Amino acid sequence: MRYGDTVAVDGLSMRVERGSITAVLGPNGAGKTTTLETCEGFRRPQAGSVRVLGLDPVRQRRDLLPRIGVMLQSGGAWSGIRAEEMLRHVAALHAHPVPVGLLVERLGLDECGRTPYRRLSGGQQQRLGLAMALVGRPELVFVDEPTAGMDPAARRTTWDLLTELRGAGVTIVLTTHYLEEAERLADQVHVVDHGRVIASGSPFELTRSRGRATIRLVVTEPFPESAPESLRRALGEDTEVTQINQQSLLVTGPADASTLAKVSAWCEEQGVLPESLTLAQRTLEDVFLQLTGRELSP
Ligand SMILES: Nc1ncnc2c1ncn2[C@@H]1O[C@H](COP(=O)(O)OP(=O)(O)OP(=O)(O)O)[C@@H](O)[C@H]1O
């Protein structure tokens, strides 16, 4: 997909399993929204092909629309309409809607049901957008940055709701900048940058596949100055040791028991008493940084 000279989506390829949560993760301008809009039938692909529930989202739009739910990144409601009125309107367009009261209560919209859309806070607009996407009992939901602008409580409610929907067999495709969101929710993550998928896998696979782990060592007394170098020598070439402060070191190296054992043996040899020795997981942030050399900032 191009916009003039800008290539927004560049041979991006992905497949989504039914009943799963898939996160499309990437920085601003990576092409996430364009990808979703193409799947939703709002944009006709200039090359390549898209099938959603086996249907062509542009040519078979009438068949597809009743089966999917769409939460746009913003907007989607008239500015003067009251929140609950909007939801009732969307519900009325579906054959078997979820009772509106149920969604209003679940998404905490009761406090602002009579508020005009334009006066809703950003987080309330997001919650209404999610309710609008879900009210038609879709088989598949596209949610574009579902929790952007939500407070922590609303974010948690949304995560719980999406997880519950998956439990009920609904397929969910979401975009996000939030690594925590992708790690907590998604079965599959596609990391997108410059319109391409640069890595795919479960959060577990993505964070472990490179076989490196981070070990954090905290000791009871300050280390001698030579400690990082001495530990690096003890562990071998494939390991990095970073001093965080006088009493803690971070070791990045092979994710195996032998590395842990060597750190522990080094402590014994140096006569230092570990207060804690923990194996920390790599995060998706680390993965993104390693793949692109850039931070994934919202
Ligand atoms: N309607 C448009 N006209 C021109 N360029 C566009 C249009 N929509 C998107 N773009 C450009 O296409 C690229 C991909 O945009 P897209 O919105 O798909 O990215 P995104 O990953 O969803 O970003 P964000 O996280 O900021 O929402 C960007 O460079 C963007 O500026």
The ligand as a Tripos MOL2 file, in Angstrom:
@<TRIPOS>MOLECULE
LIG
   31    33     1     0     0
SMALL
NO_CHARGES

@<TRIPOS>ATOM
      1 N1         -4.1260    8.7750    4.2090 N.pl3     1 LIG1
      2 C1         -2.8050    8.8590    4.1410 C.ar      1 LIG1
      3 N2         -2.1870    9.6710    3.2700 N.ar      1 LIG1
      4 C2         -0.8440    9.7570    3.1820 C.ar      1 LIG1
      5 N3          0.0010    9.0470    3.9530 N.ar      1 LIG1
      6 C3         -0.5410    8.2350    4.8670 C.ar      1 LIG1
      7 C4         -1.9670    8.0980    5.0200 C.ar      1 LIG1
      8 N4         -2.2070    7.2100    6.0100 N.ar      1 LIG1
      9 C5         -0.9950    6.7980    6.4510 C.ar      1 LIG1
     10 N5          0.0030    7.4010    5.7760 N.ar      1 LIG1
     11 C6          1.4490    7.1700    5.9470 C.3       1 LIG1
     12 O1          1.6800    5.7760    5.8120 O.3       1 LIG1
     13 C7          2.6130    5.3070    6.7700 C.3       1 LIG1
     14 C8          1.9770    4.2220    7.6280 C.3       1 LIG1
     15 O2          0.9270    4.7940    8.3900 O.3       1 LIG1
     16 P1         -0.0020    3.9320    9.3750 P.3       1 LIG1
     17 O3         -1.0160    4.8530    9.9260 O.co2     1 LIG1
     18 O4         -0.4700    2.7260    8.6660 O.co2     1 LIG1
     19 O5          1.0590    3.5350   10.5090 O.3       1 LIG1
     20 P2          0.8260    3.0190   11.9940 P.3       1 LIG1
     21 O6          1.8290    1.9490   12.1850 O.co2     1 LIG1
     22 O7         -0.5830    2.6820   12.2090 O.co2     1 LIG1
     23 O8          1.2140    4.2840   12.8640 O.3       1 LIG1
     24 P3          0.6420    4.7870   14.3020 P.3       1 LIG1
     25 O9          1.2180    3.8520   15.2930 O.co2     1 LIG1
     26 O10         1.2030    6.1540   14.4190 O.co2     1 LIG1
     27 O11        -0.8390    4.7390   14.2340 O.co2     1 LIG1
     28 C9          3.0440    6.5370    7.5550 C.3       1 LIG1
     29 O12         4.2510    7.0050    6.9880 O.3       1 LIG1
     30 C10         1.9180    7.5170    7.3360 C.3       1 LIG1
     31 O13         2.3970    8.8390    7.3980 O.3       1 LIG1
@<TRIPOS>BOND
     1     1     2 1
     2     2     3 ar
     3     2     7 ar
     4     3     4 ar
     5     4     5 ar
     6     5     6 ar
     7     6     7 ar
     8     6    10 ar
     9     7     8 ar
    10     8     9 ar
    11     9    10 ar
    12    10    11 1
    13    11    12 1
    14    11    30 1
    15    12    13 1
    16    13    14 1
    17    13    28 1
    18    14    15 1
    19    15    16 1
    20    16    17 2
    21    16    18 1
    22    16    19 1
    23    19    20 1
    24    20    21 2
    25    20    22 1
    26    20    23 1
    27    23    24 1
    28    24    25 2
    29    24    26 1
    30    24    27 1
    31    28    29 1
    32    28    30 1
    33    30    31 1
@<TRIPOS>SUBSTRUCTURE
     1 LIG1         1 GROUP 0 **** ****
